[in-house]
Amino acid sequence: RQDYRVHDDILALLHRSVELGAAQRRPMKQIFVTSFNQFKKALTYDVICRKIRPHREHILVVADEVDDFLDRDKLVFNICSNKANSFDRDILEYFHEISHAAYHGRKYQSDYFQSSPNPSYWQELHSKFVAIHGEIQDASKSLNKSFGIFNEQTLRHCATSISHDIEGYKALIARPYESVNRAMPGSYYSDVERTIFLTFVILSEDVAKYDELFQGERKFITFEYWKEYLAELDYDELVYGHDRLSEIAEKHPNTLSGLIRFLYVIILKRMEIRDRSKSVNSVDIIFNFDCIGFTGTPFLDNYPTSDYIRHQREDDIPPCIDRSFYAYTSENLSTEEFERRFARFQGTNGNVQVEYVSSDFMHESLKEGEMETLEAIFEREETKSKSGSERSIPPFNVIVDLCGIFKLSNIYDVRSLILKHFGPDCFHYIYHIDQSDGSDRMLCIKSKNDVTFDEEFYKFLCRSYGTKLREKVFFFIDNRNYIGKDVPFQLVYQKYYKLPLFVKSVVIAHDVEDFSKIWQAMGRSRTMNETTFSIYKNNIPPGLVEENCGLGDIKEQPLTKLLYTRNCDCKMAGNLSSIFQTLIALYNLSQRSFYYSDEIVNTFIEKMEKTIGLKVGKIEEKIADIVLGTPVPAQILQHIFLDKFRRSSNRTVADKSLSTQMVDSLVRQIVRQKFEQRVPSRDIYDDYIRFLSGEQQSLMEISYTKQQQKQKQKQKAKSQDNDTMDVFDKRHRLHFKSTMANYYDATVDEEEDSTKVLLSLPVSFPILTIEYSAGGKTSVISVYPTIQFLYSHHIVSRYISDDVRTLIDNN
């Protein structure tokens, strides 16, 4: 038997008593339970770096969902300090003019910006905003109705001006750094210019979100501003009145532009910018530690292991990832070989029956409305069902909205449509995901009662409907914001009733091109072999889907082959952020550092002030010289480039040999492209950069979210026994402290661990009292909680009364 110690926080390494290796007083194995981002955060502390670096080869990182590590929004953990911006009035006006022009489709007005110190910046920014505005018209890249609110709390949430991501991306570097495009966390690659424009979009399309901000700021509207932009309104009523912003805009639509201008300037004034920053990325972890990873959709590139680097090997990077199920376009696989590989990808889900359906009709139906589009889907599914044998149950009971087609509608809109289309006797309940906390909910169609879908309610449904439960519940799954969330009780239902809970799942993929996302959306059904699927997809090439061909094995469908191979191509190529961070990780490796101190912390300001070119030149010089001047990093980079390029479907890229001089030039061009300073060279390097951009549709990296990202937000699902609680009002909170010479020594001895002892003590005020009568005798049952139980979502905050607080404080 071996002694070991478990730490529930990697930041325990900050404590002087927590040592590694021979420095321990009692040498033993240590296990640190942490999130991947928390681990990256820990490596930004010099104290922890000094402890870990000598023992890297004795550390094993065991991780889950490794395919997420190279996604642009999860690639880098950045820790930085913030400061107020110093934009003058002209800068704020320029931002408004550019945003307004791009949003309303107006051309760039060069005369307006002639007095600017850098007119070319604003012209380039206009082109970028136009590209972003075009992108967000796509359903899968459109704005989330729940994002974009800026007020005192969200704009300046960080009192210390330093933001640490405590649980992944739960906290933000600064609110304006959060891309308001759906659920993009405030990561290293949140684009400030993108956020500035999307803030204007939200202001223009959902002005009600700014009612609170306007109410606090309306008194600062000057008489001159009113006279120029808002003269239609009564000045005193505007400044001192009580009508909400949304009400004013509705009554006086001609004033909306002036109101937006007023608030937009306020938001930009308050926007914090970065002061200093340093970052650790996922590739740093791979290069420095032995790693074992698990994944359900392992589309990952190959990187050298830390053992390969430690021994300074220069041979081919050994394959550490099973590529037997990959299928690249360049391989031009036969149908039989593709099906064999795809079957390996499927694993146990080897009998998945799907039908691809063109969703091109949605371009027109969405102009009429979201619920009109949903009704059109209902009608198509019913038509297909009636063309076959008659069925006594609804043709389908699941809608998975992968791309956000129904982003403006709420669950009550869906209820009204189901009631109208199917009548009151078909479905009785609608399952949905609460958009505020991600919990499982059931909406009663008849009474409109919305309750938690927990084990108790599931048993109630089983008692009420038995095997027909699946015929009475319609599952409406917003998979755009909750990609990894499973609908509960599917396997329990199947085990008991020998039927799948999901009869047929309709996946609205529409403009989503990423097959791994489509597969994940199908995976919301835990019974894929028994559930049938309709996948709605737009722009299906002619000849790939036959009209009314019905269901078929997914691996035999020509469209599956196209989407799957295209997905393998993109995931193998990666994206510009991942290849740039690979360069940074190689630089860190040569400098014996876990983190990188960023020279450019506010790219958009550097571009505005014309200082970006010189700084980018220094960075490309530094990275190229040091990375390519150190044998092991140089060899690794050569291997990674060659491994990627040889699988390219572009024969020019695949067949071209890379000389040392070409690698040097390519590294420099990647750096320039990352900071948007590269000019197209009209040669092979354009092909290289376009290939390394992978998922991007152009050389400009305007999209930092693409389609769906898994939200790293606190789950408050009542069906799960999360040991968390809402933040109580101050009068209901408990505060206590315990002083000891050395906390870690005290935890070894249960009698000395006063904190643990205190948490296990009972409170003598009952949390629940039940009075009952039996045999003519009245009795009482009282339930008493421990102090630890008070930290639980089962506790109503009112329980922590003055009497309870006094009892605990005195004892």
N, C-alpha and C positions, 0 to 999 in steps of 0.2 A: 504494500500500500504506500502511495506517495502523498505527501502533504501538498496542498495547494490552497491558494487564496483567490476568491472571486471578488472583483471590484465591479460595481454597477455603473461606474463612470470613468472613462479614460482620463479625465482631468484630475483624477486622484494622483496622477504622476506629478502634479504640481506640489504635492505635499512632500516635505523633506524626509518623512519616514517611509515613503514608498520608493523603493529602489529596485533595480534589476540586477540579475547576475550575482557576482561575488559580493557586491556592495550590500546585499540583504543581510540583516542580522541572523535570520534563520532562512537559509537558502531553500526555496521551494518554487514550484510552478505557479504562475499567476495567470488568471483569466480576466480579461477586461471586456465587459459587455457594453457595446457602444454602437451608435449608428455610424454609417460610413462617413457622413459629413462631420460628425463629431470627432472622428479619428483624424480627418483632414484638418479640422480646427486645432486639435491638440498639437499638430506638427507645425503650427505657426508660433508656438511658444518656445523660446530658446532654451528654457529650463528643461522642458520635456525632450527637445531635440538632443541635448547633451546626454540625457539618460538613455535614450533609445538608440542613437547612432552606433555605439560600440557593440550593441547586442542585436543588430538587425537580423543577422543570420540565424538567430535563435527564436525569432518571432514568426508565428504563423497567423496569417489573416484569413479567417473563414467568413465568407460573405455570401449574401443572397442577391438574386436579381442582378447578376453582373452585366447583363446586356444593357442596363440603364446607365452604366458608368460613363459611357462616351457620348451620351445625349448632350446636346449643347447646353441645356439648362441644368444638368447635373454633373457636368464635367469638372467644374472648378469650384472650390470653396474659397471665397475671398473675405478677408477681414480688413476693415478699413475704418478710419475716422472720417467724419463729415464736417463740413463747414457751410455757412451761408454763402449763397452766390453773390456776386457783385455786378449783376447785369444792370446797365443803365437803361434809361427809358427808351432810347433808340433801339437797343437790342430787343427789348420786350415787344416793341412795335413791329420790328422785323419778323420776329417769330410769329406774331399774329398774322401779319400780312401773308407770309409764306403758307401757313397752315390754312388760312381762309381761301387762298387761291387754289391750293392743291385739293381741298375738300370740295370746292364748288366748280372745279374744272376750268379755272381761269389760267391763262398763260402767265409766265413769269414777266413781271413788269420791271425791266432793267432800270428805268428812270428813277423808280422809287428807292433803289438801293445804291445809287451813284455816290451818295455821301458816306456810305459805309466804308470802313477801312479795308474790307475784304469782300467786294461784290461777288467774286466768283464762288465764295462759300455759300452764299444765299442762293445762287443759281443751282449749284449742286444739291443743296438741301431741298429745293423745290422739286428737282427730279426724283430725289429719294422719297419725299412725301407722296408724290404722285404714284410711285411704284408701290408704296405701302398701302395707299388708299385702294389701288387696284387689287392688291392681294387680299385685303380684308373683305372684299365683296364675295369671295369664295365662302361657302357655308362652313367649311372646316377650319377656316382661319378668321372667322368673323368674331365680333366682340361679344364677350359674355355679359349678359344682362346684369350680373351681380358684381361687376367690377367697375372701377372708375370713379369711386366716391372719394373726394379729397376734403378733409376738414381739419380742424385744429389737432384732433387726436391722430389722424392718419398721416398728416403731413409732417408733423414734428413729434413723432411718437417716441423718439429716442432721446431721453433727457440728458444722457451722458455724451451724446454725439458719437458714441461708438456702438455699433450693432453687432452682436454675436448671434449666429444661428444656433440656438440651443437644441432644437430638434429638427435637423435638416434645414428646410427653408421656411420654417414656421415664422421666424423673425426675418425682417428685411434689412438690407443695407441702408436704404432710405426709401420711404414710400414712393417718391417719384421714380426710383430706379425699378420699381415693379412695372413690368409691361402690363398695361391694362388689357392686353389681348388675352382674354380668358384667364388661365390660372398660372401664368408665367411667374415663377418665384423671382425674387430680387437677387439674381445670381450675378456672377462676374460679367456675363455677356448680355445683361439687360442693356438695351441700347437707349441712351437718354434721348436722343433725337426721336426715336420711335415713340417713346413714352410721351414726349412733348406733343407730337402730332395726335396720338390716340386720345390724349386728354381733350384736345379740341374736338375730336370726333364724338366722344362721350358727352361733352358739353352741348354739342349741337343736336344729338339724337336722344339724350335722356336727361334733360335739364333738371328734372325733379330731384335728381340725386344731389343737386347743389343748393337745395332750399335752405339747409342749415347754414352753409357757408355764406350765402347771400344775406340771410337775416342778420348775421353778425357783422357784415361788411357794408351794408347798404348806406349806413350813415356817413361813409367816406366818399360817396358820389358827389363830386363838386358841381357847382352851378354851371361851370363852363362845359363839363362833360355832358351834363344833362341837356344843355342847350344844343350841343353838336350832334348827339346820338340818340337822345331819349326825350325830345321835346314833346312828343305825342302824349306823354304822361304828365300828371300833376307832380311838380317837384316835391312839395312837402309830403304828399302821399307816398311818393317813391322812396324818399329818404327816411321818413318817420312812420310809415304805415306798417300794416301787419299782413298784407297779402303775400303769399308765398311766391317765390320766383316762378314756379311752374304755373301758378294762377295768372300772374301778370303776363307771361308769355302766351298763355292761351287766350286771354282777353285782348291782348295787343300784339299779334304776331309780328308786326313790323318792327317792334322794339327788340326782338330776340337777338339780332346781330349785335346791337349795342350792349345788351346785358352780357352776352358771351364775351365780348371784348373786355368788359370791365372785370369779370371773374377770371378770365384767362391770364390777364396780367398779374392779378393777385396770386394765383397759383404758381406762376413762374417765379415771382418774387420770392415766394416761400420755399421754393425747391432747394433742397440741400444738394451740394456737390461733394465729391470726394476730396479728401485732404491728402491722406497717405493710404497705401494699401499694400498688402502682401497676400499671396495666394498659394494654395496647394491644390494640385489637380489629381485626377484619378490615375493618370499615367505615372506620376511620382510614386504612388503606392505600389504599382505593379513593378516598377524598376527597383524598388528598395526592399521589398518584403516578399517572402514566399507566400503565395495566395492560392486559396482553393475557392472556387466559385460555383454557385448553383443558379440555374436559370431555366425558365420555361420556354423562352423564345431566344435561343442563344445565337443571335446575329452579332458576332463580335469579330474584331480583327485579331490577328495574332501579334503578340508583343513578346519580347524576350523575357524570360524569368529572371528574378534577381540572382539565382544560382548561375545562370548563363553569364550575367554581367560580372558577378563576383569572381568568376574564374577567368574573366577577360577573354572569353571565347570569340573567335572570329569566323566560325563556320556558319552554315545556314541555321537560322533560328528554328529550333525543334518545334514541331506541331504540338501544341498543348490543348488544342480545341478540336473536337470531333467535327471535321468538315464533310463527313460522308453524306450528309443530307443537303449540302449546299448545291445550288444549281446556278451557274453563271451564264449569261447570254453568250459570252465568248466561246463557251464549250459546245454550243449548238447540239444539245443532247437529243437523242432519239426519244420518242414518246415512251418506250418501255423503260429506258434508263431514268428518265425524269420521274416516272411513276414509282420506280424502286426507291429513288432518293426521297421523294416526298413522303412515301410510306414510312421511311425511317424518321422523318421530321414529325409525322403524326403521332408516333408512339402507340399508345393504347387506343387512341381515337382513330381507328383504322377504317371505320365504316360511316363516314360523314356524308350525308346526302344533302346536296345543295342545288339551288336553281339561281342562276344569275338573271337579274331583271334590269332592263335599262331604266335609269332614273332621269333621262333627259327631259321628260315631261315636267319635272320639278322646276325647271327654269321658268316656265310659264305659270305653273300652279302657285309658286311662291309669291308671284306678283299679286295674286288674289288673297293669299294669307297662308299662315302655317297650318291652321286646322283644315283648310281646304285641301292642302297637300296631304295631310294625314288621312282625310276622308278618301282621297283618290287612291291612296295605298290600300285602304280597307276594301274599296270596290275592286281593285285589281286582284287582290288575294281571294276575294269571294268568287270572282269570275273564274279564276284558275281552279278553284275548288269544285265549282259546279260543273266544270268541263269533264271532271273525272267522276268517280262514284259518289253517290250521295253520302253525306256525313251527318251524324246526329249531334256532333259537337262543333263549336266554332272552328273555322279553318286554321286559325292561329291565335295564340294568346300572349305573344311577346313582341314588343317593339324595342329594338336597341338603337338609340339615336347616337351613332358614332361621331357624326360630324357637326352636330349642333343645328340641325334643320329647325328644331322647335325651340330655339333659344329664347324667344320672346313670349312663349306661352307658358302658363302655369298648369298645375295638375287639375285645377277645376275646369280649365278650358278643355282638357282631354276628357274629363268626366262628362261634360256637356255633349261632346261629340259622340262618345260611346253610347250615351243614353239616347241620343237622337238617331244614331245609325243602327245600333243593335237592339234598341228597345230596353225596357226595365227588367226583363226576365232572363236576359242572356248572361251578362256579367254582373256580379254583385259587389265586387271590390276591385280596386286598382292599387297594385303595388307600385311604389315610387321611392326615390331616394331624396331625402330632405336636402335641399340645396344649401342650407345654412350650416349643417353639421355632418352630413353624410350618413345619417341614420336610416334604417329601414322603416318604411311607413306603409300603412294600409288605409286607403280612403274608401269609406262606404259610399257607394254610388247613390243609394236611396237617401240616407240621412246626412251625408256630407261630413260625417265624423271622421277625423283623421287620427289614427292611433298607431302606436308602436307595433311593428311586426316582430314580436318576440316569441319565445317558446310557448308561453301561455296562450297567445292569440292563435298561433299555429295549431295548437291542440283544439282550440275552440272551432277553428275551421274544419278540422278533421272530424270532430263530433257532428258538426252541422252538415257536411257534404260528403264525407268519406272519400271514396275513390273519385267522385265527381268534383272534388275541390279544384282541380286544374281547369275545369270548364267554367268555374264561377269567378276566377281571379284573372284579371288582365294585368300583365307585367309591363310597365312603362319604364324603361331603363335609360337614364341619361348617362351614356357611357363616355361622353366627351370629357367630363370633369372627374369621373370616378372609374378610370380604366381598370384598375385592379380589384374592384369591389365585386364580391360574389353575392348572389341572391341566396339567402339562407334556406335550409330545410329541403333542398332539392334531393340530396342523397337519402335523407331520412324518408321522404315520400316515396322515392323509387324502391327503397328496400322493403317498405311495408306493403305498398300497393302494386309493385311490379310494373309500374308505369312511369314515364318521365313527367315531371311537373311541367316542363315546357313542351307543349304539343308541337308547335312550330314557331321558330324565332325569325322575325323579319329584321334584318340588319340594314340600317340606312347608312351605307358607306358613302354613296354619292361621289364627292370629289376627293375622298381619301384614297391616296395611291399606295400607302404603306400596307403591305399585306400582313405584316406582323400585328398591326393595329386591328385589321379586320379579323384575324384569327383570335386575337384577345377578345374582341367583341362577341364572336361566336362562343368563346369560352365562358361567357357569363352563364351559358348552359353547362352545368356540371355533368350532363348526360348527353354528350355530343353524338354518340353512336345511336342513340334512340330518338333524339330531336332532329327534325328536318329544318332546313334553312332556306330562306329567300334573301339573297344579297342584292340590294339595289345599288347600281353603280352607273355613273355617267360616262359618256365618251367611250363606250365600248367599241373597239375596232370592228369593222364589218367582217362577218364570217366567223367570229369567235363564239357567238351565242345564237343558236337557232331559235326562232320564234316558237313559243309553246312547246319546247322540247321536254319540259317537265324536270323532275328531280334526277340527279345523277351523282355518281361518286365524285367527290371534289377533286381528286387527283387526276381524273380522266377528262376534266373540263379544260379546253384550250385556254380560256381566260385565266384559270388558276396558274397555268404554266407561265403565262406572260407576267402576271402580277408577282408571282413568287420569284422568278428569275430577276425581274427588275428590282425587287426588294433586296435580294442577295447582292446584286451589283451595288446598290446604294449603301448598304450597311458595310460592305467590304471597303468601299471608297471612303466612307466616313463623311466628314464635313470639314470646312475650313477651320473651325474652332478646334476640332480634335487634332488635326495635323499640326496646327500652330502650337497647341499645348504639348504635343509630342516633342516639338523643338525645345519648348521651355523646360520640359522634364529632362531632356538630354543635357541641356545647359546646367540645370540644377545638379544633375548627376556628376558632371565634370567639375562642379564647384563644391561638391560634397555638402549639399544643402537640400533640405526637404521642401523649402518654400522659395518663392520668387518675389522679390521686391519690385513692384511695378514702377517703371520710370514715367509712363504715361497713365495717369489716373483719370483724366477727364479728356477723352479723345475729342469730343465735340468742341471744347474750348480751345484746345490746341489747334484744331482746324480753323476755328474762327479767328484766332489771333496769328495765324500764319507761322506758328512755331512747330507744327506737326512734322514737316518734312525733315528738318534737321534732326529731331529726336528719333524719328523712325530710321533715319540713316545710321545713327549711332547704334540703335538696337540691332539692326540687320548686320552691321559690321561686327558687333560683339558676339551675336549668336553664331554667325557663320564662322568666324575665326576660332572661337573656343570649341564649339561642337565638332566642327570638321577638323580642328587641330588636335583633338584628343582621340586616339585610335579606337577605343571601344565605342564611344557614342557615334563616331563617324561611321563605323562599320554597321552599327545597329540601324542608323538612319538609311544607309544604302540598302540594307535588307528589307526594311519596311517599304521603301519606295518601289523596289523591284517586285516585291510580293504583291503590292497593289496593282502596279502598272501592267503586269503580265496577264492579269485577269480582265483588263479593260476590253470592252466591246469595240473601242476605237483602235483599229489596227495600227494607226500611226503611233499611238501611245504604247500599245502592247509590244510592238516590234522594235522600238527605238532603244538602243543601248545607252546607258547612263554613264557618262564620263565623270571624273572627279570635278572638272570645271562646270559641267552641267548641274551637278548636285549643288555646288556652291551658288550658282545663279538661281536655281530653283528655290533654295532656302531663302535667299534675299527677296525673291518675288512673293513667296508665301507671306513673309513679314509685311511687305508693302500692301499686299492684298488684304490682310487682316485689318490694317488700319485705313483701308480704302484709299491708299495712295498710289496704287499701281495703275499704270496706263497700259491698255492692251498692246501687246507686242506684235500681234499678227504672225506668230510663228508657233513652234511646238509648245512653248511655255503657256500660251493661251489654252491649249488642249490639256496640259498638265493641271493647270489651276482649275479649269472647269471640271475635270475629272475628280480632283481632290475635294471639290466643293460638294460632290455627292448629291445630297438631297436637294440642293438649291437649283433653281431653274435658271439662274443667271449668275454673272460674276459678282453682282452686288449682293452682299449677305444682308438682305433687308429683314428676313424673317428669323426671329429667335425662338419661335415656338412651334412652327410648322403646324402639325395637326393637334393631336391630343397629348397632353402630358398628365402623368399621374399626380394628383394633388397631394402634397405632403402637408396635410392639415390635420389638426386634432380631431379624431373621431369621437363623437359623443353618442354613438349608437347605444341605445338602452338595452338592446338585445345582447350586448356583450358586456361582461363584467369588467369594464375598464375601471381601474382604481384611480379615477380622476374625479374632480368636482369643479363646478363653476366657481368663479371668483366670488366669494361672499362679500356682502357689504361689510364695511369695517367694524360695525358694531357687533357682527356675528363671528368675527374671526378670533382664533385662539393664538396667543403668542406665549412661548415659553423657551427658555434656554437652559443649557446644561454645560457647566464648565468642568473640564478635566485636563490633566497634564498632557496626555497624548491620546487622541481619539482612537487611533488605529490599535494601540495596545489595549485600550479599554474594551474594544469589540471582541477581543479574544476571550475575555473573562465575562461571562454572563452577569455575574453579580456586580461587576464594576460598570457595565454598560447601562448607565442610568437612563439614557434615552430609550433604549429598547424596553427596559422595565416599565418606564412611564407609559409608553404606547400600549402596553398590554393590560394596564389597569382598567377596571370597569368604572363607569360613571353611575352614580347611585340614583340618577333621575331616569325613569324609564323612557325609552324612545317609542314604545308601543304598549298600550294597555288594552286588553280584551276582557270584557265581562260577559260571562255566559251562565246559563242555568242548565242544571242536569239533576234529575230526580228531585225536583223541588228545592234544590240548593243552589245558591248563587256563588260563583267562584270568579277569581280574577287571575289572569295571566299577564305578567309584566315582563317586558324584554328590555334588558339593559345593555347598552353598547360599551365597547372598549374605547379608549381615547383614539386608538388608531382607526377605528371604524368611523370616526367623525370625518376622516379624510376619505370620503366616499360619495359617489353620486346618489347613493340611497338616502343620504341625509338631507332633510329640509333645513335650510339655514336658520330658520326661526328656532330650531331646537337649541342652538347654542345661545341660550338666554343669559342674563346676568347671573342667575343662580348657578348655571352650569359653569360659567367662567370663574365665578368666585370659588366654587368647589375645587376646580383644577388648580387655580392660582394658589390656594391655601394649602394644597397637599402636594 
